């Protein structure tokens, strides 16, 4: 007979935890959710104050039997599901099935699966936080109502079997709107004039770009203008007017949140969101490592906080100073955005002394790549800024002003380890010779280049996640499933990393935005997200919230259904 029974979601997590507890402790997995709304019907009793009608998930009968048996024979049951709303809801459903009283202190959470964290959590069990559960129920019920009530409209109008999701439909709308912007875009012509110049002292060549005339900004829109300028400076002397020496700092990026990890893994490793999350899950739950057994390598991977614990800070300092020297270390704190669910830390390695290279042989290639990314990003976040020496030179040819910029690295700082990727193309800034005011530089040749303004780029998975986060649509746990779902439904497609709406996606989007403008709406979706947060904080009643949503929604539905009859 076990003294303690600990229930987690997955077998991998169970294996990692087992070895920390020893004695008469049994650790078992619920394999995710065990109760949910039925698939075959709405499963929400609208007449009875939106009471959800949960059922045990099909195929989980045997598992539930064995969980009940284990719970009966244990002196104490601990529900150690993940430390977020979803995890809280799973614990609540488990408590219901196992007849654990609501006020019993059986819930334990930890943000990383390490011996200290797990043992500490088991010593401090708490009651299930019903506010977190209700925030999850509100999301589940609202999404179910929207999905099950709107989808039949699509069946009648477009084709059977289609479905509409609350957050997914807004994501599709962003992609369709962007495509329309691209189609409607009218390119404008512009020209650049670049002078290739030589500093005869140092024998160094460099480039300067025409930026102004008589110290006013100059834009060139036609070949005629170019020809006129070239004629005006044909015999001009190029004289250095101004030399500014300066210093520029670049700070490291903060440690990863779910969204920045997904973006960076997409840019640097070419991982899809789904792949990033499933690889991160394995690193969090535990990987087998020689001499250490199964080890959880990173903190919980669903978070929008950039906070890190004091303990992790201390070890980071030791590692940075030992590896690079104390002049590379800087103790940095990062501000987390106001509405972040700050219960968690940022995503970081749990054992900072385990360097990626040391365990490369124990990890799959994908695990190694992602662990290295998380590890380096975290360590770099506690390092000194890069310092650049900069040089900005203005050169005049008659009344025309040219500019040349150069920079060189004075102190490499965190860039010895890690540089953040971007979606935009960055101009490379090279070095230019150290020139003196009033000096003449020799004109080697002058080139003109015609360009056209470009439409906004299509979204990639990474830039869509960034947009969803900035617009406050969804939360860390929802980005990946949202985008995965709309790809699976063929509302959008991937073309060479870019997300493009399909014809079906455009038709469905048109239908939904015309008929349900209030629901398929960015501001509205963000507002609902904030209401879920209020429920989680115990400031709002979840059924009240659903009821306020349902009234106007029902009216819209009736109107659409009437129109469909005609």
MIBA-238119 format. One line per field, with one value per residue (C-alpha): x, y, z. Coordinates in steps of 0.05 Angstrom, whole numbers. Layout:
BEGIN
px = c(X_...)
py = c(Y_...)
pz = c(Z_...)
END
This chain:
BEGIN
px = c(0_26_29_25_-5_17_-22_10_-10_44_85_150_134_116_184_223_185_188_262_257_207_227_194_121_103_68_68_17_-6_-76_-55_-82_-155_-202_-268_-292_-354_-385_-366_-434_-474_-467_-458_-475_-542_-561_-628_-594_-545_-495_-479_-428_-447_-380_-372_-314_-272_-284_-231_-208_-252_-197_-150_-204_-215_-142_-135_-194_-163_-96_-129_-170_-108_-65_-65_-59_-70_-33_-55_9_-16_16_19_-31_-106_-110_-72_-116_-178_-149_-136_-207_-236_-192_-214_-286_-276_-236_-284_-231_-268_-262_-231_-179_-106_-87_-61_13_48_120_149_207_216_276_285_282_220_182_198_181_114_94_107_60_-3_-61_-135_-153_-158_-229_-219_-166_-212_-269_-227_-212_-286_-306_-258_-281_-355_-351_-310_-358_-419_-387_-361_-424_-472_-435_-410_-480_-484_-421_-451_-512_-475_-408_-403_-415_-363_-333_-321_-311_-270_-271_-197_-181_-230_-196_-127_-155_-182_-113_-83_-140_-136_-61_-69_-119_-70_-18_-66_-88_-18_6_82_116_181_241_315_379_445_507_577_637_692_765_804_873_909_886_873_806_743_675_604_563_489_455_407_394_401_422_415_341_318_315_271_280_222_242_299_295_310_368_398_392_428_483_494_498_552_591_652_638_690_669_688_680_633_623_652_616_649_604_589_528_504_462_428_414_343_305_298_245_170_127_116_189_213_164_186_260_255_217_269_332_315_259_213_138_101_74_143_173_120_124_201_198_148_197_253_207_181_248_303_348_420_479_495_434_376_314_321_273_318_276_224_151_143_77_91_88_135_209_222_277_289_345_373_379_411_464_483_481_532_578_573_584_643_675_664_676_705_672_674_621_570_514_456_395_321_269_201_143_84_27_-24_24_6_67_60_115_185_212_233_304_348_334_406_448_511_488_515_482_547_556_490_487_492_432_386_353_378_316_320_393_378_321_356_418_374_339_405_444_386_380_455_462_405_452_511_540_517_555_592_602_647_607_627_578_606_571_603_580_584_562_494_482_493_518_522_567_560_607_614_662_654_693_668_631_591_532_543_600_543_478_446_371_341_293_241_265_327_380_429_500_541_614_674_693_760_771_763_777_732_748_785_771_755_762_701_712_642_570_513_438_389_315_270_197_162_140_74_72_100_55_53_98_81_131_105_32_47_79_17_-31_9_13_-62_-75_-110_-102_-50_16_-21_-66_-18_5_-62_-96_-48_-43_-119_-129_-75_-108_-176_-144_-166_-94_-33_42_82_156_144_91_18_-30_-106_-139_-202_-240_-209_-229_-301_-309_-277_-323_-384_-364_-343_-407_-453_-417_-377_-376_-346_-296_-265_-195_-215_-272_-228_-176_-230_-255_-183_-180_-246_-217_-160_-210_-245_-177_-165_-233_-259_-313_-365_-355_-428_-447_-394_-420_-491_-472_-439_-496_-553_-527_-496_-563_-595_-542_-552_-628_-618_-569_-614_-674_-633_-610_-682_-692)
py = c(0_68_124_176_175_230_240_278_283_242_180_219_268_210_178_242_254_182_184_247_217_146_108_89_139_118_165_153_190_212_218_289_305_251_289_336_361_308_311_291_350_420_394_461_469_539_538_518_577_548_487_445_371_336_263_215_214_153_99_123_74_27_84_115_47_39_112_100_37_71_130_85_48_111_151_216_236_294_324_348_368_427_495_532_539_477_438_465_443_373_369_392_338_286_308_300_229_207_237_284_339_409_438_384_407_360_406_413_454_464_505_458_385_385_351_415_441_376_362_433_429_363_396_454_426_474_472_472_544_546_614_585_526_573_614_549_528_596_588_517_534_598_564_506_552_593_532_490_547_580_518_497_565_545_477_510_564_533_458_404_388_457_487_556_570_634_650_611_653_717_688_671_742_772_729_744_819_819_783_836_891_857_850_923_949_999_1000_1068_1079_1107_1113_1110_1142_1111_1140_1093_1135_1126_1154_1163_1164_1095_1068_1045_1045_1058_1076_1137_1146_1209_1232_1306_1371_1435_1395_1378_1306_1286_1233_1213_1184_1183_1170_1243_1267_1219_1244_1316_1301_1261_1319_1368_1328_1303_1347_1361_1351_1305_1342_1314_1361_1326_1267_1240_1187_1152_1090_1047_994_933_897_823_798_775_700_664_667_617_666_689_617_597_657_645_569_584_634_599_525_525_490_495_519_450_419_471_458_382_383_433_388_330_375_398_329_294_265_207_229_186_187_231_187_223_299_356_402_466_503_501_520_557_625_699_721_741_735_688_662_688_618_613_682_660_599_640_688_630_599_665_685_616_611_682_721_769_828_791_784_832_819_838_843_844_877_830_860_883_829_770_709_719_657_624_642_652_589_573_512_480_457_514_474_423_453_431_401_357_320_323_247_237_283_276_326_369_367_387_446_473_462_498_556_562_554_606_655_650_656_715_751_756_783_851_893_894_959_985_1043_1081_1131_1175_1218_1271_1286_1343_1345_1415_1424_1350_1313_1242_1199_1140_1100_1049_1010_961_918_945_895_832_822_774_766_718_670_691_740_747_733_781_774_837_841_880_925_902_960_952_994_1059_1095_1149_1213_1285_1346_1387_1329_1311_1239_1212_1192_1123_1116_1133_1083_1093_1039_1037_1004_999_1002_934_910_887_816_756_728_670_626_667_736_713_692_760_794_751_768_842_846_806_749_683_664_624_558_576_603_535_498_558_560_484_480_531_496_428_457_482_554_574_541_547_569_571_591_642_635_644_641_588_602_564_608_671_647_626_690_733_695_700_773_794_754_755_820_827_759_756_819_831_880_836_774_812_837_766_744_798_775_705_737_773_706_674_731_719_787_763_707_661_643_716_730_676_700_772_745_698_749_790_728_693_753_753_678_685_741_699_638_678_705_635_611_660)
pz = c(0_-20_32_-22_-92_-139_-204_-262_-336_-371_-360_-376_-320_-274_-287_-272_-207_-182_-166_-123_-74_-58_-1_-7_-60_-124_-184_-240_-302_-321_-395_-401_-391_-365_-371_-424_-460_-505_-579_-605_-577_-549_-478_-446_-413_-435_-397_-333_-327_-377_-334_-372_-381_-373_-389_-379_-443_-486_-479_-411_-371_-351_-333_-288_-254_-238_-214_-167_-141_-129_-95_-49_-24_-13_51_14_-59_-91_-157_-190_-259_-297_-263_-306_-315_-358_-305_-250_-289_-299_-224_-210_-256_-223_-154_-177_-204_-143_-93_-64_-25_-55_8_16_8_-48_-104_-114_-168_-189_-244_-257_-245_-200_-133_-93_-129_-125_-52_-32_-69_-35_33_15_-16_-25_-43_-117_-140_-165_-198_-244_-258_-274_-322_-359_-357_-384_-443_-457_-453_-493_-547_-549_-556_-611_-648_-644_-659_-717_-753_-778_-813_-852_-869_-899_-937_-956_-944_-892_-840_-835_-767_-738_-676_-636_-635_-699_-739_-716_-735_-805_-810_-796_-852_-902_-886_-897_-964_-985_-966_-1009_-1069_-1063_-1055_-1108_-1112_-1115_-1152_-1114_-1130_-1089_-1110_-1080_-1087_-1083_-1052_-1036_-977_-1007_-939_-918_-988_-962_-1005_-976_-997_-983_-997_-1022_-967_-977_-1015_-978_-913_-927_-936_-1009_-1040_-1112_-1151_-1224_-1273_-1296_-1225_-1221_-1287_-1265_-1199_-1233_-1282_-1224_-1187_-1248_-1233_-1160_-1106_-1049_-985_-914_-877_-810_-772_-711_-669_-620_-580_-586_-539_-554_-497_-495_-505_-443_-429_-469_-459_-498_-554_-562_-559_-614_-657_-648_-659_-723_-747_-725_-726_-777_-727_-734_-671_-660_-663_-617_-564_-567_-563_-505_-470_-472_-444_-388_-370_-369_-411_-391_-378_-358_-283_-269_-292_-319_-313_-328_-367_-373_-332_-352_-425_-423_-394_-412_-357_-364_-289_-265_-195_-151_-147_-223_-225_-176_-218_-282_-251_-233_-303_-341_-298_-302_-378_-403_-344_-295_-343_-384_-327_-313_-264_-305_-287_-342_-338_-352_-389_-344_-359_-359_-318_-275_-232_-273_-289_-359_-397_-375_-362_-295_-284_-310_-298_-350_-415_-480_-507_-446_-459_-534_-539_-493_-533_-601_-652_-643_-567_-570_-617_-575_-509_-535_-559_-491_-453_-493_-493_-418_-404_-453_-416_-356_-395_-410_-470_-535_-546_-617_-638_-689_-741_-780_-836_-878_-945_-990_-1066_-1087_-1052_-1045_-979_-975_-912_-893_-829_-800_-736_-705_-643_-584_-533_-554_-491_-496_-572_-557_-542_-574_-623_-629_-698_-733_-787_-823_-865_-827_-863_-850_-825_-842_-824_-857_-855_-802_-842_-824_-833_-896_-927_-999_-1017_-1087_-1126_-1157_-1187_-1176_-1182_-1183_-1166_-1181_-1128_-1113_-1046_-1024_-995_-923_-918_-909_-839_-820_-760_-721_-741_-732_-660_-649_-677_-635_-573_-588_-602_-538_-574_-538_-487_-487_-488_-547_-601_-626_-626_-660_-719_-723_-727_-783_-823_-812_-834_-898_-884_-893_-926_-917_-977_-962_-889_-908_-888_-946_-942_-986_-1026_-973_-919_-956_-966_-893_-868_-912_-887_-813_-815_-851_-806_-739_-741_-665_-653_-709_-683_-656_-600_-577_-575_-534_-487_-474_-460_-406_-377_-370_-331_-286_-272_-256_-206_-174_-197_-243_-243_-302_-314_-310_-363_-410_-399_-419_-481_-499_-502_-561_-593_-594_-629_-682_-692_-700_-751_-792_-789_-814_-872_-889_-896_-953)
END
